Amino acid sequence: MRRFTQGFYGYAVALFVCLAAAGLFLLVTPQSREEHIPRLDYSITVANFGHSVPYGVWAPSQDPPGWVPNSNRIAKGENGAQVLYLGYATADRQHAMFAQSNEQPAAGFASRMANTDKAVGTQQVGGATWEKRFREDKKQRSLVRVLPDMTLVITGTADWQELAQLASVLQQRPQG
């Protein structure tokens, strides 16, 4: 027995046993090569947000093709304002988030969501003008639209075309 536990031979046997155990573990462990992004329904969150704010809520009329809604929440913003967040994995598997609030000042909310206050131009989407913002170090692009009673922000690592795709499916829902 001592021959199996000492010297180079013992080391080789122990290494073989460990590799065999790891190989057996990998063989019997279920593996999936398919991507899995959890899909979360945001309809209840949007409805609850609509009941808690004094204006008509904006929300996607449908999800853009190939996009997966994977997060949603209502949070408190500055000065007690409510903020709605809807997060997506885009068709190109980048991140995009839609946020809206009546937080004042609107410029402060937009800058906080976009992580910058510097505009780099504008973009027309469905007849509406959106301000474009870009933060280089985070590779974060943002579209900002300030309305009289609220601010809409679409932001993330998605490219401008994908952000515009989300902006194009937004519709204002009736108040309440």
Buried (B, 14 or more C-beta within 10 A) or exposed (E): EEEEEEEEEEEEEEEEEEEEEEEEEEEEEEEEEEEEEEEBEBEEBBBBBBEEBEBBBBBBEEBBEEBBBBBBEBEEBEEEBBBBBBBBBBBEEBBBBBBBBBBEEBEBBBBBBBBBEEBEEEBEBEEBEBBBBBBEEEEBBBBBBBBEEBBBBBBBBBBBEBBBBBBEBBEEBEEE
